[in-house]
């Protein structure tokens, strides 16, 4: 009796179709709700009815990545080898080291991949390359690593082209749709800090030349809260959306410009009796808030490295703190006059 065939039957079988729970799950994690626990079990999966010549596609166990890969292979029979990345996508996991050579070797051996395919090749996403050493994997398992396209959507074209990548398949574009689809995560993750900041701004709005007035909280606090919301939207949405067109290389600088422009435009278009010190104070605060939020977006982008992020934070966090302190001082001084 051929026991290897029995083991083939035990592998989980999946298909390319998404169901309502998959769409709802994707929406949920796009809003950063339960994102850290959205995962599938690592191991080998059967997509369709793969034979021993079917290709082996490697991905992470972040369920959204897994779902995008299987949907991109619609109409094909393939093996999907899922690595244990603790619910983190391929690109981030490669940077953290969980999507790496050792884990890939472990899954090839644990899944007994050699029993399921007669060829000796596996396809790893290009964004996983920083964590995977092809020669190390081949020495340990006998399987050659082929680095596939950047985007899972190009997998079928890549396979039909004989595993040859076009320039587009090699290029990390990070265009407007790519950036906008990531902004909800950054917005939701920082909402509680926005709430705290609004409370602080409301309380500070009660300060005046006569001491403190609760009636001033509503009169002065509502415009102040609006300015804060504008700065928040500027840093969490406008900055990332306009990223390629804003000046400066650093995200913190781009966010600073976005915040200045957004507040400046509103101040110019609105008729206000506020003093220049009040307006300048909010200009500084808006720039600082917007700069911080846009800088935080570096963790969701493909523009910077980990060392680049740390360098940028050392440069811009002191600037942001200084702008906040100076801005608050100017606003409070203007309220005391």
N, C-alpha and C positions, 0 to 999 in steps of 0.2 A: 504494500500500500504506500502511495506517495503522500507522506505527511505534510510536505511543503504546500500541497494544494489545499489541505485542510486549513493551514494557517492563513492562506489567502482569503478564505471565506470569512474569517473572523475580523478582517480589517473594516473599520467603519466606512460605509458607502455614503457619498454625498452627491448632490447634483448642483447645477449652475444657477438654478432659479432662486430668487429671493422671495420670501413670503412676508406677510404683514409684520410678523415679529422681527424680521431682519431689518425692514425699513424703519420700524419704530425704535429698534435698538440703535441703528445708525444715527437717527435723529437725536436720541437721548445722549449718546456719547459726544455728538457734535456740540451739544449744549453742556458738556462736561458733567453730566449726571451719571454717576456710577462708572466713570471712565476707567478707573483702576481695576475694576472687577469684570470687565467685558472681555472674556477670553474663552478659548476652546482648549481642550486637552492636547498636549503635544503628542506627536506620533505620526503614523502613516495613514493617509486617507485615500480612498478610491473615488475618483471623480468619473462617473459613467461606468464603463466596463473596460478598464485598462488591461492590456496584455503585457507580456514581458518586454516588448519593444516600446512601450509607452514612456513618455518623458516624465522625469521627476522634477517637480517644481517645489522650491523651498520657500517657506514664509515663516512669519512669527505667529505666536498664538494669541495676539491681539485680534479679537473676533472681527473687527471691521476690516483689518488687513486680510484676514483669511477669507472673508466674504467677498471682498473686491477681487481677490485672485480667482476664486472659483467662478464668480460671475464673468470674469474676463475670458475664461476658458470655455465658454458656452459652446456646445457642439463637439467638444474634443473629449477624448478619453485620456486621463492622465493620473499620475500619482502626485499627491500633495504631501510633502514632508514638513511637518510643523515643529518648530523649535520652541523650547521653553524659554520665553522672554518675559514671563511674569506679567503678561497683558500689555506689553509695550511694543509699539510699532517697529518695523525693521530698522529704519534710519536711526531712531533714538536708541534702540537696543544695541545697534552696532557701535554707537558711541559709548554706551555704558559697558559694553563687553559681554552682554548676555546673548546677543546674536553674534556668535563667534565660532571659531574653529573647533574648540573643545566641545561645545554643545552640538554642533553639526556632526562631528565624529560620533558622539554619544548616541544621537538619534539614528544615524545610519546603522550603527551596530545593534542598538536595542530593538529597532524595527525589523532587523534582519533583511534589509533592503535587497541584498544580493539574491535572496530567494524569489523576489518579485520581478526583477528585471534582468535581462541577459546583457544589456549594455553596461558601461561603467561611466556614466555621466550624470550630473545633477545640475540644475539651473538655479542659481542664486541671484536674487535681485541686486542690481548694481549698487543701490544705496546701502546694501549690506556688506559691500566690499571692504570698508575700513575694519571690520571685525573678523574677516575670513581670510585665512592664508591657504591658497589653493594647493600648494605643494605639501603643506602639512596634512591637509585632508586626504590627499591622494596617497601619501606615504602610510597613513594610518588605516585607510579603508580600501584603497584601490580605485576610488571614484574620482574622476576629473571634475573640477568645478568650472562651469560655464557661467560667466556673469551676464545676466540677461538685461533687459531694458530698465530704464528708470521707473517707468510707469507700468503697472500691471495691465492696463488697457492695451499695451502694445505687444503683449505676450503672443497672441495668435499670429500677428504679422511677423514677429521675430522667428517663431517656429516655422512658418510657411516659407520664410526666406532662408531656411537652412541655418538658423542660429547666427545670422549676420545682422548687426545693428546698423541702422541708418544714423545720421548725425542727430536727427530729432530724438531717436530712441536713447541716445547717450546724454542728451542735454537736460539738465534740471532747469525748467523754465520758471517756475514759481510766478506764474502770471496772475492777473487780477482775480479770476475765479479761485485759483489755488490759495490766494491770500485771504479772500473774503470768507471762504469756507472755514478758515481757522479762527476768524475773529470772534465768533460766539463763545469759544472756549475761554479766550482771554477776558471777554466781557463778563461771563458768568463767574469766573474764578475771582474776579476783583470786586464783585458787587457788594459784598459785605463791608469792604474797606470804603467803598463809596458811601454807604449808609453811615458809617462811623464819621466820615469826613463831613457829611451834610449836617449831622448832629452838632459837631464842633463848630461849624460855620454858623449855624442858627444861634447857638449859645453866644458866640462872639459878637453876633449882630446886635445883641442887646446893650453893648457897651456904648455910652455916649458921654457928652460933656457934663451931664448931671449925675453920672454914676452908672446906673444900670436900669433899663426899662424893658419889661416883658413885651410891651406893645411894639417896641422897636424890632423885636425878633421877627414879627410877621412883616413889618414894613420894609425892613432892610434885609431880613433873612431870605425872603423869597427870591429877590433878584440875585443875591449871593449864591443861593442854591442852584439857580439857573446857570450862573457862570461856572459853577463847579461841574454841573452836568455837561455843559458845553466842552469844558476841558477834558472830561472823561471820554466823551464821544470823539473828541479830536484825537486823543491818544490811542484809544482802543479800536477806532474804526477808520477815521479819516487818514491818520498817519500810515497804517498798513495799506490802505487802499491806494494812496498816492506815493507809496514808497519809492518807486523808480524816479519820480519827478521832483521829489523834495531835495533840496541841497544838503550837503554834508554826506560823508560816508557812514558815520555812526548813526545807529537807530535813535540814540538819545538826541542827537543834533536834529535829525529829521522830525522827531516828535516835538522838539522845542519850537521849530519853525511852524509846524502845524498848529500848535497851541497859540502862538503869537498871532498867526494869521486869522484863526477862527475868532478869537476874542477881539482882535483889532477890527475885523469886519463888522461884528455885532455892535461894538462900541461906536463905530463910525456911522452905521445905519440907524442907530437908536438915538432918540433925543434924551439926554440925561443931564441932570443938574449936579452930578457928582464932581468932586474936585479932581484935579489932575493927579494928586497923590493917591486917591482912591482908585482911579482908573489904572494908574501905573502899578499899584499893588496887585490888582486882579490880573493885569497883564503878566506879571512875574509868576503869580500863582498858577495861572492857566498854562503858561509855558512849562513850568516844573512838573505839573500833573501829567500833561500830555507827553512830555519827554520820558517820564518814568514808565508810563503805560506802553508807549511805542518801543522803548528799550526792552521791556519785558517780552515783547513779541519776538525777540531774537530766538527764544527757546522754541518757537514754532516755525522758524524759517530755515531755509537752506543757505542763507547768505553768510553766516558767521560760524566760526569754530568755537569750541568751549573756551579756549584761551583768549579768543577775540572778545567773547562775552565778558569774561572777567576783566580784561583790560578796559573795556568800555565802561563797565560799572565803576571801576576805580576812578575813571575820569569824570563821569557824569553824575554819579550819586552825590558827591560834594556840591556840585553846581546846583542840582535840584534842591538839596537841603537849603543852600544859601538863598536861592530864589524864593522858596517857601517862607523862610524866616523874614527876609526883607519885604516880601509881598504882604505878609500878615501885619508886620509892623506899620507899613504905609497905610493899610486899610484901617487898622485900629486908630492910628494917629488922625486920619481924616475924620473918623467918627467922633473924636474928642473935640474937634474944633467947633 
